[in-house]
Amino acid sequence: MRVLVFGKTGQLATELRRALPGGVFLGRARADLADPAACAAAVRQHRPEAVINAAAYTAVDRAESEEALAAVINGDSPAAMARAAEEIGAVMIQPSTDYVFDGAGDAPFAPDHPTAPLNAYGRAKLAGEVGVRAAGGVHAILRVSWVFSAHGSNFVKTTLRLGATRDQLAVVADQIGGPTPADDIARACLTIARALRDAPAFSGTYHFAGAPDTSWAGFARETFARSGMGCAVTDIPTSDYPTPARRPLNSRLDCSGLDVFGLDRPDWRAGLDRVLQELKVKA
């Protein structure tokens, strides 16, 4: 299958490059997501069988002051890609986020649950979802949560960096979600793309998050335990760690619909072991 990937160095794009050595990967120099027309032109030029948008504006707090730019990158450009993909008959895979929900309650959010993002990043990603659906082509919107890997900036790497110089770390304990390894997301994107090529009726919105659900504090404890660090974790509420962008307290995602693709929720602890081993090798 000929696959065109937007993104080259981010967490998901890096894992897709490993899983898909024959794919075409477009970094910012070749396809700037701040230019939706250029993104659409790239799809028409390469004429792939599947498009995976692994690039995004991911600076959640900075998006509060750059919402217009975030809306173009996360909203307008995916929509333009999807319209071009529909023109050439390609499958469109658009990763999205748990941040499209308001985080109310403690039940997992189903894919068809009403959206109500709390922050600019969530609004921009939701706009991308709307644009991809409106394009009318074969597609999957794959909402993921709490992505981590050995690459780029993420919670695991930050936790290890801080834990290396501190005896104790205060971490938010009232936000609950499913940490998700980027390599598992990459494999899921490719599995879904291949399935949709043969069964376009499965187009729609799906959730893919690691199991079991935990808090950021629980995630940090597991990271320290598995890395052998002696840093203790103190639970704090979100109110003790104010940020420019509001975060949902409940990021649990109902992933039951994945069975149509033969996919299950990955165990994030196994993914954490892989990341820690890779970081150890890198060191």
Secondary structure, 3 states (H helix, E strand, C coil): CCEEEECCCCHHHHHHHHHCCCCEEECCCCCCCCCHHHHHHHHHHHCCCEEEECCCCCCCCHHHCCHHHHHHHHHHHHHHHHHHHHHHCCEEEEEEEHHHCCCCCCCCECCCCCCCCCCHHHHHHHHHHHHHHHHCCCEEEEEECCEECCCCCCHHHHHHHHHCCCCEEEEECCCEECCEEHHHHHHHHHHHHHHHHHCHHHCEEEECCCECCEEHHHHHHHHHHHHCCCCEEEEECHHHCCCCCCCCCEECECCHHHHHHCCCCCEHHHHHHHHHHHHHHHC
